[in-house]
Amino acid sequence: MKIAPPDPGLLSLNTATVRERWNLREMIEGCARHGIRGISPWRDKLAGLGAKEAAKLIRDNGLTVTGLCRGGMFPAADRKGRQSALDDNLRAIEDAAILGARCLVLVVGGLPAGSKDLAGAREMVRDGTGETLERARSAGVALAIEPLHPMYCADRACVNTLAQALDLCDELDSGASGDLGVAVDVYHVWWDPQLQQGIGRAGDKRLLAFHICDWLVPTTDLLNDRGMMGDGVIDLPRIRSWMTAAGYRGFHEVEIFSARNWWKRDPDDVLGVIQRRHQECC
Amino acid sequence: MKIAPPDPGLLSLNTATVRERWNLREMIEGCARHGIRGISPWRDKLAGLGAKEAAKLIRDNGLTVTGLCRGGMFPAADRKGRQSALDDNLRAIEDAAILGARCLVLVVGGLPAGSKDLAGAREMVRDGTGETLERARSAGVALAIEPLHPMYCADRACVNTLAQALDLCDELDSGASGDLGVAVDVYHVWWDPQLQQGIGRAGDKRLLAFHICDWLVPTTDLLNDRGMMGDGVIDLPRIRSWMTAAGYRGFHEVEIFSARNWWKRDPDDVLGVIQRRHQECC
């Protein structure tokens, strides 16, 4: 299957990709310098600059905020922990609203410490997402549930397939209002035999973000060994074609956690590689 | 949910658990000495003793061979590679027949080197499993497809959920003859929101093996950091109750790849821990 290269104007930088060497100001200015039109900040980086200042700088540089990473982490061992998680999500919604972010990405959380009750954790995720959704709606912020790779089920997110995320969307937002959807990150879902079907089922109303990188063989670390597009085994053009066929017209956000490679490099070089690989491999 | 401890007579040792310190003879004699009634050899260990000699020793010690690990690895870049894989599966079937193994476990293989064609690899798996099934039937050996954790999709097995494995069974053995089924390894499937449903769908005809260990938090290595039952987050009694409800009456086979811990210990101590944890945590 030969697929035409993507529109370079749809490239977005997730700040995790250059998080070790640049602060948010440098990231925004770096994107502008390279002609990258989208940015998706993590909240640790946002905290350094402040949401209002960041929003102004991003606006002044003509960038689109393709997402804010992240809310979620709903399950907790007790009521106080769950309330604390909800409070944190409300702060994230405020920041997402100030930034005009296209979505707030939800990494929903795993098992509470000491728990083996996976079904219970998933109920907490449903309840927490539902409560957060009310507030997000009022603030005009869309929530994007990000199914995470099953290897993160215990400690990061117990929503692990696109189908599971979409079942949650059906339950909490049956009308597909656009207020609740999914973030499709190829790293987490590329292996799923139901992926194409899930993307089609989501449709444009629920496809809120598209994250790209690659799966390396071998992968030497569960967390921080993601690959640059083209260096691994994910058929990125094919997955993009499924997103497009389903009506997705949004950005392609590059999120690479790479302690042994890309985090060590000059971020300006990394941005250049990202732009080339986006054209050649995505 | 309080569940009664399992029958200690259903414990089985997968040889991977003590592979660094014992040869197959020592494993067989170790099981007999500890009163463990089942054993599941890997072929590397079998090669050291020979299938006939191993079969005699196992029989003389009154053990049941709960599985032979492993066949599979079907996808290959060319016809010659695929034929070579089939030939290897035929040898595995012969060994499984000599051992009287309850099943030959299939780790189906991942992407051929250099390939990103996951759908194509899955077709090779279907075709290879189908061809192998013909020969296994003649030899009276049941084949157990083992869905592997999605983190092994690229390099070990592109069958990654129980539902996917059962779809293959439906396609290749629609009558549920008992000749083709699945090996349910908790390490690979514990995260799956459709697990209970999949076990029920499989039923006793297709539930050919049950492998146990635990998922550690954190997990520090993708391959060799599995936990002893009770040391991780998997709700083993619950999953066992689903197996039982579906009609499974077979062994509970302990398969622990653990370079940093259990492989370093005295295998006699490891077997003692396994027996206790089987009673206390499974």
Contacts between the chains, C-beta under 8 A, distances in Angstrom:
chain1	res1	chain2	res2	distance
A	111	B	217	7.9
A	111	B	233	5.6
A	115	B	233	7.6
A	116	B	233	5.3
A	116	B	234	6.7
A	116	B	235	4.3
A	117	B	235	7.0
A	118	B	190	7.7
A	118	B	191	7.5
A	118	B	235	6.8
A	122	B	193	7.1
A	149	B	150	6.4
A	149	B	151	6.9
A	150	B	149	6.4
A	150	B	150	5.1
A	150	B	151	7.3
A	150	B	191	4.3
A	150	B	192	7.4
A	151	B	149	6.9
A	151	B	150	7.3
A	151	B	151	4.7
A	151	B	219	7.3
A	151	B	222	7.7
A	153	B	190	7.7
A	153	B	191	3.8
A	154	B	191	7.9
A	154	B	215	6.0
A	154	B	217	4.8
A	154	B	232	7.9
A	154	B	233	4.8
A	155	B	217	5.4
A	155	B	218	6.8
A	158	B	191	7.6
A	160	B	191	5.5
A	160	B	192	7.6
A	160	B	193	7.1
A	161	B	193	7.1
A	164	B	193	5.0
A	190	B	118	7.7
A	190	B	153	7.7
A	191	B	118	7.5
A	191	B	150	4.3
A	191	B	153	3.7
A	191	B	154	7.9
A	191	B	158	7.5
A	191	B	160	5.5
A	192	B	150	7.4
A	192	B	160	7.7
A	193	B	122	7.1
A	193	B	160	7.1
A	193	B	161	7.0
A	193	B	164	5.0
A	215	B	154	6.0
A	217	B	111	7.9
A	217	B	154	4.8
A	217	B	155	5.4
A	218	B	155	6.8
A	218	B	222	7.7
A	219	B	151	7.3
A	219	B	222	6.1
A	220	B	222	7.9
A	222	B	151	7.7
A	222	B	218	7.8
A	222	B	219	6.1
A	222	B	220	7.9
A	222	B	222	6.4
A	232	B	154	7.8
A	233	B	111	5.6
A	233	B	115	7.6
A	233	B	116	5.3
A	233	B	154	4.8
A	234	B	116	6.7
A	235	B	116	4.3
A	235	B	117	7.0
A	235	B	118	6.8
